[in-house]
Structure formats: C-alpha cells, structure tokens
Amino acid sequence: MSADFVRAYPALTFASGPTNSLRGAYKLTGLKDAVVVDIGGTTSDIGVLQNGFPAGIQCHH
C-alpha cells in the first residue's frame, strides 16, 4: 500500500474480525451508515459504519 492509500483508508491496514465484518456488511448491503452486529460463538461485536468504514467497535462477552 502506498502512504497516500494508507492515509485515505487506515482501517485497511489491520485485520480484525469485527472490522472485517463491518466492511463486509457495507460491501454486501451498500449501506454507508449503519449499526452492525457480528454474532459469534461466544461473543457479539457491535460496530458503527460511517461512510462505509468502521467508526468504532465495542466487544460484549
């Protein structure tokens, strides 16, 4: 990735299950602004999409 790309898309520089779920929700639905819940086997991760990118992630165990 170029430095310009990283500045424009910082969330793409790390891999995280909840972050990937948020981006996946955007890609699958096309919704740029949404609340997304990723329900796993033992945890539920809640995040907010703003303009198609993760705005914040909070884990509930």
mmCIF file of the N, C-alpha and C atoms, coordinates in Angstrom:
data_MODEL
# 
_entry.id   MODEL 
# 
loop_
_atom_site.group_PDB 
_atom_site.id 
_atom_site.type_symbol 
_atom_site.label_atom_id 
_atom_site.label_alt_id 
_atom_site.label_comp_id 
_atom_site.label_asym_id 
_atom_site.label_entity_id 
_atom_site.label_seq_id 
_atom_site.pdbx_PDB_ins_code 
_atom_site.Cartn_x 
_atom_site.Cartn_y 
_atom_site.Cartn_z 
_atom_site.occupancy 
_atom_site.B_iso_or_equiv 
_atom_site.pdbx_formal_charge 
_atom_site.auth_seq_id 
_atom_site.auth_comp_id 
_atom_site.auth_asym_id 
_atom_site.auth_atom_id 
_atom_site.pdbx_PDB_model_num 
ATOM 1   N N  . MET A 1 1  ? 0.837   -1.183  0.000  1.00 0.00 ? 1  MET A N  1 
ATOM 2   C CA . MET A 1 1  ? 0.000   0.000   0.000  1.00 0.00 ? 1  MET A CA 1 
ATOM 3   C C  . MET A 1 1  ? 0.878   1.241   0.000  1.00 0.00 ? 1  MET A C  1 
ATOM 4   N N  . SER A 1 2  ? 0.459   2.204   -0.736 1.00 0.00 ? 2  SER A N  1 
ATOM 5   C CA . SER A 1 2  ? 1.191   3.465   -0.715 1.00 0.00 ? 2  SER A CA 1 
ATOM 6   C C  . SER A 1 2  ? 0.805   4.268   0.520  1.00 0.00 ? 2  SER A C  1 
ATOM 7   N N  . ALA A 1 3  ? 1.639   5.213   0.895  1.00 0.00 ? 3  ALA A N  1 
ATOM 8   C CA . ALA A 1 3  ? 1.350   6.069   2.059  1.00 0.00 ? 3  ALA A CA 1 
ATOM 9   C C  . ALA A 1 3  ? 0.053   6.840   1.850  1.00 0.00 ? 3  ALA A C  1 
ATOM 10  N N  . ASP A 1 4  ? -0.206  7.294   0.643  1.00 0.00 ? 4  ASP A N  1 
ATOM 11  C CA . ASP A 1 4  ? -1.442  8.023   0.358  1.00 0.00 ? 4  ASP A CA 1 
ATOM 12  C C  . ASP A 1 4  ? -2.667  7.128   0.556  1.00 0.00 ? 4  ASP A C  1 
ATOM 13  N N  . PHE A 1 5  ? -2.559  5.873   0.116  1.00 0.00 ? 5  PHE A N  1 
ATOM 14  C CA . PHE A 1 5  ? -3.663  4.931   0.280  1.00 0.00 ? 5  PHE A CA 1 
ATOM 15  C C  . PHE A 1 5  ? -3.915  4.668   1.765  1.00 0.00 ? 5  PHE A C  1 
ATOM 16  N N  . VAL A 1 6  ? -2.849  4.480   2.543  1.00 0.00 ? 6  VAL A N  1 
ATOM 17  C CA . VAL A 1 6  ? -2.982  4.233   3.980  1.00 0.00 ? 6  VAL A CA 1 
ATOM 18  C C  . VAL A 1 6  ? -3.641  5.425   4.668  1.00 0.00 ? 6  VAL A C  1 
ATOM 19  N N  . ARG A 1 7  ? -3.264  6.641   4.278  1.00 0.00 ? 7  ARG A N  1 
ATOM 20  C CA . ARG A 1 7  ? -3.894  7.831   4.865  1.00 0.00 ? 7  ARG A CA 1 
ATOM 21  C C  . ARG A 1 7  ? -5.381  7.887   4.528  1.00 0.00 ? 7  ARG A C  1 
ATOM 22  N N  . ALA A 1 8  ? -5.734  7.485   3.328  1.00 0.00 ? 8  ALA A N  1 
ATOM 23  C CA . ALA A 1 8  ? -7.130  7.530   2.903  1.00 0.00 ? 8  ALA A CA 1 
ATOM 24  C C  . ALA A 1 8  ? -7.963  6.404   3.507  1.00 0.00 ? 8  ALA A C  1 
ATOM 25  N N  . TYR A 1 9  ? -7.339  5.238   3.745  1.00 0.00 ? 9  TYR A N  1 
ATOM 26  C CA . TYR A 1 9  ? -8.056  4.058   4.226  1.00 0.00 ? 9  TYR A CA 1 
ATOM 27  C C  . TYR A 1 9  ? -7.305  3.379   5.373  1.00 0.00 ? 9  TYR A C  1 
ATOM 28  N N  . PRO A 1 10 ? -7.162  4.040   6.516  1.00 0.00 ? 10 PRO A N  1 
ATOM 29  C CA . PRO A 1 10 ? -6.362  3.471   7.605  1.00 0.00 ? 10 PRO A CA 1 
ATOM 30  C C  . PRO A 1 10 ? -6.904  2.147   8.147  1.00 0.00 ? 10 PRO A C  1 
ATOM 31  N N  . ALA A 1 11 ? -8.209  1.956   8.079  1.00 0.00 ? 11 ALA A N  1 
ATOM 32  C CA . ALA A 1 11 ? -8.786  0.712   8.605  1.00 0.00 ? 11 ALA A CA 1 
ATOM 33  C C  . ALA A 1 11 ? -8.335  -0.513  7.823  1.00 0.00 ? 11 ALA A C  1 
ATOM 34  N N  . LEU A 1 12 ? -7.873  -0.316  6.604  1.00 0.00 ? 12 LEU A N  1 
ATOM 35  C CA . LEU A 1 12 ? -7.418  -1.446  5.794  1.00 0.00 ? 12 LEU A CA 1 
ATOM 36  C C  . LEU A 1 12 ? -6.020  -1.904  6.170  1.00 0.00 ? 12 LEU A C  1 
ATOM 37  N N  . THR A 1 13 ? -5.369  -1.231  7.105  1.00 0.00 ? 13 THR A N  1 
ATOM 38  C CA . THR A 1 13 ? -4.001  -1.592  7.469  1.00 0.00 ? 13 THR A CA 1 
ATOM 39  C C  . THR A 1 13 ? -3.950  -2.626  8.580  1.00 0.00 ? 13 THR A C  1 
ATOM 40  N N  . PHE A 1 14 ? -5.089  -3.024  9.111  1.00 0.00 ? 14 PHE A N  1 
ATOM 41  C CA . PHE A 1 14 ? -5.083  -4.060  10.141 1.00 0.00 ? 14 PHE A CA 1 
ATOM 42  C C  . PHE A 1 14 ? -6.219  -5.029  9.872  1.00 0.00 ? 14 PHE A C  1 
ATOM 43  N N  . ALA A 1 15 ? -6.028  -6.258  10.310 1.00 0.00 ? 15 ALA A N  1 
ATOM 44  C CA . ALA A 1 15 ? -7.052  -7.284  10.133 1.00 0.00 ? 15 ALA A CA 1 
ATOM 45  C C  . ALA A 1 15 ? -7.677  -7.589  11.480 1.00 0.00 ? 15 ALA A C  1 
ATOM 46  N N  . SER A 1 16 ? -8.973  -7.525  11.525 1.00 0.00 ? 16 SER A N  1 
ATOM 47  C CA . SER A 1 16 ? -9.711  -7.774  12.752 1.00 0.00 ? 16 SER A CA 1 
ATOM 48  C C  . SER A 1 16 ? -11.048 -8.364  12.357 1.00 0.00 ? 16 SER A C  1 
ATOM 49  N N  . GLY A 1 17 ? -11.466 -9.384  13.073 1.00 0.00 ? 17 GLY A N  1 
ATOM 50  C CA . GLY A 1 17 ? -12.772 -9.992  12.780 1.00 0.00 ? 17 GLY A CA 1 
ATOM 51  C C  . GLY A 1 17 ? -13.899 -8.973  12.766 1.00 0.00 ? 17 GLY A C  1 
ATOM 52  N N  . PRO A 1 18 ? -14.055 -8.177  13.828 1.00 0.00 ? 18 PRO A N  1 
ATOM 53  C CA . PRO A 1 18 ? -15.143 -7.187  13.838 1.00 0.00 ? 18 PRO A CA 1 
ATOM 54  C C  . PRO A 1 18 ? -15.004 -6.148  12.719 1.00 0.00 ? 18 PRO A C  1 
ATOM 55  N N  . THR A 1 19 ? -13.791 -5.691  12.482 1.00 0.00 ? 19 THR A N  1 
ATOM 56  C CA . THR A 1 19 ? -13.589 -4.707  11.419 1.00 0.00 ? 19 THR A CA 1 
ATOM 57  C C  . THR A 1 19 ? -13.926 -5.311  10.065 1.00 0.00 ? 19 THR A C  1 
ATOM 58  N N  . ASN A 1 20 ? -13.494 -6.530  9.846  1.00 0.00 ? 20 ASN A N  1 
ATOM 59  C CA . ASN A 1 20 ? -13.803 -7.200  8.580  1.00 0.00 ? 20 ASN A CA 1 
ATOM 60  C C  . ASN A 1 20 ? -15.308 -7.404  8.426  1.00 0.00 ? 20 ASN A C  1 
ATOM 61  N N  . SER A 1 21 ? -15.994 -7.695  9.523  1.00 0.00 ? 21 SER A N  1 
ATOM 62  C CA . SER A 1 21 ? -17.452 -7.849  9.466  1.00 0.00 ? 21 SER A CA 1 
ATOM 63  C C  . SER A 1 21 ? -18.126 -6.539  9.095  1.00 0.00 ? 21 SER A C  1 
ATOM 64  N N  . LEU A 1 22 ? -17.628 -5.435  9.639  1.00 0.00 ? 22 LEU A N  1 
ATOM 65  C CA . LEU A 1 22 ? -18.201 -4.134  9.307  1.00 0.00 ? 22 LEU A CA 1 
ATOM 66  C C  . LEU A 1 22 ? -18.027 -3.819  7.825  1.00 0.00 ? 22 LEU A C  1 
ATOM 67  N N  . ARG A 1 23 ? -16.827 -4.024  7.324  1.00 0.00 ? 23 ARG A N  1 
ATOM 68  C CA . ARG A 1 23 ? -16.586 -3.753  5.903  1.00 0.00 ? 23 ARG A CA 1 
ATOM 69  C C  . ARG A 1 23 ? -17.392 -4.713  5.027  1.00 0.00 ? 23 ARG A C  1 
ATOM 70  N N  . GLY A 1 24 ? -17.499 -5.973  5.479  1.00 0.00 ? 24 GLY A N  1 
ATOM 71  C CA . GLY A 1 24 ? -18.306 -6.943  4.742  1.00 0.00 ? 24 GLY A CA 1 
ATOM 72  C C  . GLY A 1 24 ? -19.769 -6.541  4.696  1.00 0.00 ? 24 GLY A C  1 
ATOM 73  N N  . ALA A 1 25 ? -20.277 -6.027  5.807  1.00 0.00 ? 25 ALA A N  1 
ATOM 74  C CA . ALA A 1 25 ? -21.671 -5.572  5.842  1.00 0.00 ? 25 ALA A CA 1 
ATOM 75  C C  . ALA A 1 25 ? -21.886 -4.440  4.847  1.00 0.00 ? 25 ALA A C  1 
ATOM 76  N N  . TYR A 1 26 ? -20.922 -3.544  4.768  1.00 0.00 ? 26 TYR A N  1 
ATOM 77  C CA . TYR A 1 26 ? -21.017 -2.444  3.803  1.00 0.00 ? 26 TYR A CA 1 
ATOM 78  C C  . TYR A 1 26 ? -21.020 -2.988  2.373  1.00 0.00 ? 26 TYR A C  1 
ATOM 79  N N  . LYS A 1 27 ? -20.101 -3.898  2.091  1.00 0.00 ? 27 LYS A N  1 
ATOM 80  C CA . LYS A 1 27 ? -19.991 -4.444  0.731  1.00 0.00 ? 27 LYS A CA 1 
ATOM 81  C C  . LYS A 1 27 ? -21.248 -5.231  0.341  1.00 0.00 ? 27 LYS A C  1 
ATOM 82  N N  . LEU A 1 28 ? -21.820 -5.973  1.300  1.00 0.00 ? 28 LEU A N  1 
ATOM 83  C CA . LEU A 1 28 ? -22.980 -6.799  0.993  1.00 0.00 ? 28 LEU A CA 1 
ATOM 84  C C  . LEU A 1 28 ? -24.270 -6.001  0.884  1.00 0.00 ? 28 LEU A C  1 
ATOM 85  N N  . THR A 1 29 ? -24.402 -4.934  1.683  1.00 0.00 ? 29 THR A N  1 
ATOM 86  C CA . THR A 1 29 ? -25.658 -4.181  1.704  1.00 0.00 ? 29 THR A CA 1 
ATOM 87  C C  . THR A 1 29 ? -25.597 -2.872  0.940  1.00 0.00 ? 29 THR A C  1 
ATOM 88  N N  . GLY A 1 30 ? -24.395 -2.301  0.827  1.00 0.00 ? 30 GLY A N  1 
ATOM 89  C CA . GLY A 1 30 ? -24.265 -0.987  0.206  1.00 0.00 ? 30 GLY A CA 1 
ATOM 90  C C  . GLY A 1 30 ? -24.614 0.157   1.146  1.00 0.00 ? 30 GLY A C  1 
ATOM 91  N N  . LEU A 1 31 ? -24.980 -0.166  2.391  1.00 0.00 ? 31 LEU A N  1 
ATOM 92  C CA . LEU A 1 31 ? -25.310 0.874   3.370  1.00 0.00 ? 31 LEU A CA 1 
ATOM 93  C C  . LEU A 1 31 ? -24.029 1.512   3.876  1.00 0.00 ? 31 LEU A C  1 
ATOM 94  N N  . LYS A 1 32 ? -23.908 2.822   3.743  1.00 0.00 ? 32 LYS A N  1 
ATOM 95  C CA . LYS A 1 32 ? -22.699 3.510   4.197  1.00 0.00 ? 32 LYS A CA 1 
ATOM 96  C C  . LYS A 1 32 ? -22.734 3.816   5.688  1.00 0.00 ? 32 LYS A C  1 
ATOM 97  N N  . ASP A 1 33 ? -23.921 4.007   6.242  1.00 0.00 ? 33 ASP A N  1 
ATOM 98  C CA . ASP A 1 33 ? -24.080 4.331   7.656  1.00 0.00 ? 33 ASP A CA 1 
ATOM 99  C C  . ASP A 1 33 ? -25.019 3.313   8.278  1.00 0.00 ? 33 ASP A C  1 
ATOM 100 N N  . ALA A 1 34 ? -24.518 2.574   9.259  1.00 0.00 ? 34 ALA A N  1 
ATOM 101 C CA . ALA A 1 34 ? -25.332 1.517   9.862  1.00 0.00 ? 34 ALA A CA 1 
ATOM 102 C C  . ALA A 1 34 ? -24.703 1.058   11.172 1.00 0.00 ? 34 ALA A C  1 
ATOM 103 N N  . VAL A 1 35 ? -25.504 0.393   11.974 1.00 0.00 ? 35 VAL A N  1 
ATOM 104 C CA . VAL A 1 35 ? -25.023 -0.328  13.150 1.00 0.00 ? 35 VAL A CA 1 
ATOM 105 C C  . VAL A 1 35 ? -24.987 -1.795  12.753 1.00 0.00 ? 35 VAL A C  1 
ATOM 106 N N  . VAL A 1 36 ? -23.855 -2.454  13.013 1.00 0.00 ? 36 VAL A N  1 
ATOM 107 C CA . VAL A 1 36 ? -23.660 -3.839  12.589 1.00 0.00 ? 36 VAL A CA 1 
ATOM 108 C C  . VAL A 1 36 ? -23.366 -4.691  13.822 1.00 0.00 ? 36 VAL A C  1 
ATOM 109 N N  . VAL A 1 37 ? -24.017 -5.846  13.909 1.00 0.00 ? 37 VAL A N  1 
ATOM 110 C CA . VAL A 1 37 ? -23.772 -6.790  14.996 1.00 0.00 ? 37 VAL A CA 1 
ATOM 111 C C  . VAL A 1 37 ? -23.229 -8.077  14.382 1.00 0.00 ? 37 VAL A C  1 
ATOM 112 N N  . ASP A 1 38 ? -22.027 -8.465  14.806 1.00 0.00 ? 38 ASP A N  1 
ATOM 113 C CA . ASP A 1 38 ? -21.397 -9.708  14.376 1.00 0.00 ? 38 ASP A CA 1 
ATOM 114 C C  . ASP A 1 38 ? -21.532 -10.678 15.542 1.00 0.00 ? 38 ASP A C  1 
ATOM 115 N N  . ILE A 1 39 ? -22.383 -11.686 15.389 1.00 0.00 ? 39 ILE A N  1 
ATOM 116 C CA . ILE A 1 39 ? -22.643 -12.632 16.474 1.00 0.00 ? 39 ILE A CA 1 
ATOM 117 C C  . ILE A 1 39 ? -21.829 -13.890 16.222 1.00 0.00 ? 39 ILE A C  1 
ATOM 118 N N  . GLY A 1 40 ? -20.925 -14.177 17.150 1.00 0.00 ? 40 GLY A N  1 
ATOM 119 C CA . GLY A 1 40 ? -20.083 -15.360 17.054 1.00 0.00 ? 40 GLY A CA 1 
ATOM 120 C C  . GLY A 1 40 ? -20.515 -16.419 18.048 1.00 0.00 ? 40 GLY A C  1 
ATOM 121 N N  . GLY A 1 41 ? -19.643 -17.397 18.255 1.00 0.00 ? 41 GLY A N  1 
ATOM 122 C CA . GLY A 1 41 ? -19.962 -18.489 19.164 1.00 0.00 ? 41 GLY A CA 1 
ATOM 123 C C  . GLY A 1 41 ? -20.019 -18.069 20.623 1.00 0.00 ? 41 GLY A C  1 
ATOM 124 N N  . THR A 1 42 ? -19.137 -17.175 21.026 1.00 0.00 ? 42 THR A N  1 
ATOM 125 C CA . THR A 1 42 ? -19.092 -16.768 22.437 1.00 0.00 ? 42 THR A CA 1 
ATOM 126 C C  . THR A 1 42 ? -19.132 -15.259 22.632 1.00 0.00 ? 42 THR A C  1 
ATOM 127 N N  . THR A 1 43 ? -19.065 -14.490 21.559 1.00 0.00 ? 43 THR A N  1 
ATOM 128 C CA . THR A 1 43 ? -19.080 -13.034 21.688 1.00 0.00 ? 43 THR A CA 1 
ATOM 129 C C  . THR A 1 43 ? -19.978 -12.408 20.629 1.00 0.00 ? 43 THR A C  1 
ATOM 130 N N  . SER A 1 44 ? -20.394 -11.209 20.894 1.00 0.00 ? 44 SER A N  1 
ATOM 131 C CA . SER A 1 44 ? -21.098 -10.392 19.912 1.00 0.00 ? 44 SER A CA 1 
ATOM 132 C C  . SER A 1 44 ? -20.343 -9.081  19.803 1.00 0.00 ? 44 SER A C  1 
ATOM 133 N N  . ASP A 1 45 ? -19.983 -8.701  18.605 1.00 0.00 ? 45 ASP A N  1 
ATOM 134 C CA . ASP A 1 45 ? -19.254 -7.460  18.365 1.00 0.00 ? 45 ASP A CA 1 
ATOM 135 C C  . ASP A 1 45 ? -20.194 -6.479  17.689 1.00 0.00 ? 45 ASP A C  1 
ATOM 136 N N  . ILE A 1 46 ? -20.282 -5.282  18.259 1.00 0.00 ? 46 ILE A N  1 
ATOM 137 C CA . ILE A 1 46 ? -21.156 -4.244  17.743 1.00 0.00 ? 46 ILE A CA 1 
ATOM 138 C C  . ILE A 1 46 ? -20.295 -3.109  17.228 1.00 0.00 ? 46 ILE A C  1 
ATOM 139 N N  . GLY A 1 47 ? -20.553 -2.673  16.012 1.00 0.00 ? 47 GLY A N  1 
ATOM 140 C CA . GLY A 1 47 ? -19.777 -1.585  15.436 1.00 0.00 ? 47 GLY A CA 1 
ATOM 141 C C  . GLY A 1 47 ? -20.655 -0.641  14.647 1.00 0.00 ? 47 GLY A C  1 
ATOM 142 N N  . VAL A 1 48 ? -20.107 0.492   14.326 1.00 0.00 ? 48 VAL A N  1 
ATOM 143 C CA . VAL A 1 48 ? -20.827 1.524   13.587 1.00 0.00 ? 48 VAL A CA 1 
ATOM 144 C C  . VAL A 1 48 ? -20.082 1.791   12.280 1.00 0.00 ? 48 VAL A C  1 
ATOM 145 N N  . LEU A 1 49 ? -20.831 1.781   11.195 1.00 0.00 ? 49 LEU A N  1 
ATOM 146 C CA . LEU A 1 49 ? -20.288 2.180   9.901  1.00 0.00 ? 49 LEU A CA 1 
ATOM 147 C C  . LEU A 1 49 ? -20.607 3.651   9.678  1.00 0.00 ? 49 LEU A C  1 
ATOM 148 N N  . GLN A 1 50 ? -19.602 4.409   9.342  1.00 0.00 ? 50 GLN A N  1 
ATOM 149 C CA . GLN A 1 50 ? -19.802 5.796   8.938  1.00 0.00 ? 50 GLN A CA 1 
ATOM 150 C C  . GLN A 1 50 ? -19.120 5.973   7.597  1.00 0.00 ? 50 GLN A C  1 
ATOM 151 N N  . ASN A 1 51 ? -19.916 6.316   6.606  1.00 0.00 ? 51 ASN A N  1 
ATOM 152 C CA . ASN A 1 51 ? -19.418 6.470   5.241  1.00 0.00 ? 51 ASN A CA 1 
ATOM 153 C C  . ASN A 1 51 ? -18.715 5.199   4.746  1.00 0.00 ? 51 ASN A C  1 
ATOM 154 N N  . GLY A 1 52 ? -19.232 4.044   5.186  1.00 0.00 ? 52 GLY A N  1 
ATOM 155 C CA . GLY A 1 52 ? -18.724 2.762   4.708  1.00 0.00 ? 52 GLY A CA 1 
ATOM 156 C C  . GLY A 1 52 ? -17.532 2.196   5.455  1.00 0.00 ? 52 GLY A C  1 
ATOM 157 N N  . PHE A 1 53 ? -17.053 2.911   6.481  1.00 0.00 ? 53 PHE A N  1 
ATOM 158 C CA . PHE A 1 53 ? -15.879 2.455   7.230  1.00 0.00 ? 53 PHE A CA 1 
ATOM 159 C C  . PHE A 1 53 ? -16.190 2.364   8.717  1.00 0.00 ? 53 PHE A C  1 
ATOM 160 N N  . PRO A 1 54 ? -15.484 1.463   9.436  1.00 0.00 ? 54 PRO A N  1 
ATOM 161 C CA . PRO A 1 54 ? -15.717 1.323   10.879 1.00 0.00 ? 54 PRO A CA 1 
ATOM 162 C C  . PRO A 1 54 ? -15.444 2.632   11.615 1.00 0.00 ? 54 PRO A C  1 
ATOM 163 N N  . ALA A 1 55 ? -16.405 3.024   12.457 1.00 0.00 ? 55 ALA A N  1 
ATOM 164 C CA . ALA A 1 55 ? -16.251 4.233   13.269 1.00 0.00 ? 55 ALA A CA 1 
ATOM 165 C C  . ALA A 1 55 ? -15.867 3.877   14.694 1.00 0.00 ? 55 ALA A C  1 
ATOM 166 N N  . GLY A 1 56 ? -16.218 2.684   15.137 1.00 0.00 ? 56 GLY A N  1 
ATOM 167 C CA . GLY A 1 56 ? -15.891 2.250   16.482 1.00 0.00 ? 56 GLY A CA 1 
ATOM 168 C C  . GLY A 1 56 ? -16.365 0.835   16.695 1.00 0.00 ? 56 GLY A C  1 
ATOM 169 N N  . ILE A 1 57 ? -15.649 0.129   17.538 1.00 0.00 ? 57 ILE A N  1 
ATOM 170 C CA . ILE A 1 57 ? -16.004 -1.268  17.807 1.00 0.00 ? 57 ILE A CA 1 
ATOM 171 C C  . ILE A 1 57 ? -16.039 -1.464  19.307 1.00 0.00 ? 57 ILE A C  1 
ATOM 172 N N  . GLN A 1 58 ? -17.076 -2.148  19.764 1.00 0.00 ? 58 GLN A N  1 
ATOM 173 C CA . GLN A 1 58 ? -17.192 -2.472  21.172 1.00 0.00 ? 58 GLN A CA 1 
ATOM 174 C C  . GLN A 1 58 ? -17.530 -3.952  21.278 1.00 0.00 ? 58 GLN A C  1 
ATOM 175 N N  . CYS A 1 59 ? -16.775 -4.686  22.071 1.00 0.00 ? 59 CYS A N  1 
ATOM 176 C CA . CYS A 1 59 ? -16.996 -6.127  22.230 1.00 0.00 ? 59 CYS A CA 1 
ATOM 177 C C  . CYS A 1 59 ? -17.781 -6.390  23.502 1.00 0.00 ? 59 CYS A C  1 
ATOM 178 N N  . HIS A 1 60 ? -18.737 -7.300  23.419 1.00 0.00 ? 60 HIS A N  1 
ATOM 179 C CA . HIS A 1 60 ? -19.524 -7.730  24.579 1.00 0.00 ? 60 HIS A CA 1 
ATOM 180 C C  . HIS A 1 60 ? -19.301 -9.217  24.765 1.00 0.00 ? 60 HIS A C  1 
ATOM 181 N N  . HIS A 1 61 ? -18.768 -9.594  25.916 1.00 0.00 ? 61 HIS A N  1 
ATOM 182 C CA . HIS A 1 61 ? -18.503 -11.013 26.191 1.00 0.00 ? 61 HIS A CA 1 
ATOM 183 C C  . HIS A 1 61 ? -19.519 -11.554 27.151 1.00 0.00 ? 61 HIS A C  1 
# 
